[in-house]
Each structure stands twice: as C-alpha cells, then as structure tokens.
C-alpha cells in the first residue's frame, strides 16, 4: 500500500475530480470515472465570510463516499471527513470550519 500526502487547495466555485487530464484534480486510477465527482464551494448562508463545501458524485461507476457512506446527492463536507473514490482516500481539511465550530455564534432569525 502506497500512502501519498498531497494537498489540493479548493478555490473555484466548482472543482472537478476524475481520471481525465482536463479535471482540476486528476486521479490516475482505472476505478475512477473520467469525470467522477465535483466539489462545490458556496458562501455559508449565515456567515458569508465562511464557505461551505459540498461533494456531488457525477453518476460514477464506482461511486463516491464520505466517511464510508455513499454519496447519492449533494452532501455537505465537514472538517476531517474522509472522502473515498474507488480505493483512493482523501481527508477534507477546512480550518475555517474548525474555527467557526470553536466559536459560539447566536443568530437572530425571525420565524
């Protein structure tokens, strides 16, 4: 088993992952579809200075997983989630979310 430590910065509103060289993140593995999945970045609706990240599978052959649960629709990613495509695992690190969770916030929302 080979373990690589590679960091990918997610800066675009939509980041593509897959086997095809034109993807933003290329995973060179035959178990990965040519355009396997997307990571979508959106401002947090309550704290727009923070961003939320979502994983969306692109009807890939072997699926996408977050913490070993299959992704069947767009799913919110959380700090330290383990994302798996085929046999390839990635750890999602979002230091901003960790900072946001460490701070108590009160929202005044009218129901």
C-alpha positions in Angstrom: 0.0 0.0 0.0 1.4 3.4 -1.0 0.5 6.4 1.0 0.9 9.8 -0.5 0.4 13.1 1.1 -0.7 15.7 -1.5 -2.5 18.9 -0.7 -5.2 20.3 -3.0 -6.5 23.8 -2.4 -10.1 24.2 -3.4 -10.5 27.8 -4.6 -13.0 27.6 -7.5 -16.8 27.6 -7.1 -16.7 24.1 -8.7 -13.8 21.7 -8.8 -13.9 18.6 -11.0 -12.3 15.3 -9.9 -11.7 12.3 -12.2 -9.4 10.3 -14.4 -9.5 12.7 -17.4 -6.4 15.0 -17.5 -8.7 18.1 -18.0 -10.1 17.7 -14.4 -9.0 20.1 -11.7 -7.9 17.1 -9.6 -6.7 14.1 -11.6 -6.9 10.7 -10.0 -5.0 8.3 -12.3 -6.8 5.0 -11.4 -8.9 2.8 -13.7 -11.5 2.6 -10.9 -12.2 6.3 -11.2 -14.6 7.6 -13.9 -13.3 10.2 -16.4 -15.4 12.9 -14.6 -16.1 11.2 -11.3 -17.3 14.0 -8.9 -17.5 17.7 -8.1 -16.6 19.7 -5.1 -18.9 22.8 -4.9 -17.9 25.8 -2.9 -20.6 28.3 -1.6 -20.7 31.0 1.0 -22.3 30.0 4.3 -25.8 31.5 4.3 -25.5 32.8 7.9 -21.8 33.8 7.8 -20.9 34.8 4.2 -17.3 35.3 5.1 -17.0 31.5 5.5 -17.5 28.9 2.8 -19.3 25.6 2.8 -18.1 22.7 0.5 -20.3 20.0 -1.0 -19.4 16.8 -2.7 -21.5 15.7 -5.6 -21.0 12.3 -7.4 -21.3 12.5 -11.2 -23.1 9.2 -11.6 -19.7 7.5 -11.5 -19.3 3.7 -12.0 -17.8 3.0 -8.6 -19.4 5.8 -6.5 -18.1 8.4 -4.1 -18.2 8.1 -0.3 -18.0 10.3 2.7 -16.9 8.5 5.9 -17.8 5.2 4.0 -21.3 6.3 3.4 -22.3 6.5 -0.3 -23.0 10.0 -1.8 -26.3 9.8 -3.6 -27.0 13.5 -3.7 -25.0 16.7 -3.0 -23.6 16.3 0.5 -22.0 18.9 2.8 -18.4 18.2 3.7 -17.1 18.8 7.2 -13.7 19.3 8.6 -11.8 15.9 8.9 -14.3 14.0 6.7 -12.7 11.1 4.8 -13.7 11.1 1.1 -13.3 8.0 -1.0 -13.3 7.5 -4.7 -12.7 3.8 -5.6 -9.8 2.9 -3.3 -8.4 6.4 -3.1 -9.0 8.2 0.2 -8.7 11.9 0.9 -9.0 13.8 4.1 -11.1 17.0 3.8 -9.5 19.8 5.9 -11.4 23.0 6.4 -9.6 25.1 9.0 -12.2 27.9 8.6 -15.0 25.5 9.6 -13.0 24.3 12.6 -12.6 27.9 13.7 -16.3 28.6 13.1 -17.3 25.5 15.2 -14.9 26.6 18.0 -16.7 29.9 18.3 -20.2 30.3 19.8 -22.5 32.2 17.4 -26.0 33.4 18.1 -28.3 34.1 15.2 -31.4 36.3 15.4 -33.8 34.7 12.9 -37.4 35.6 12.7 -39.6 32.5 12.3 
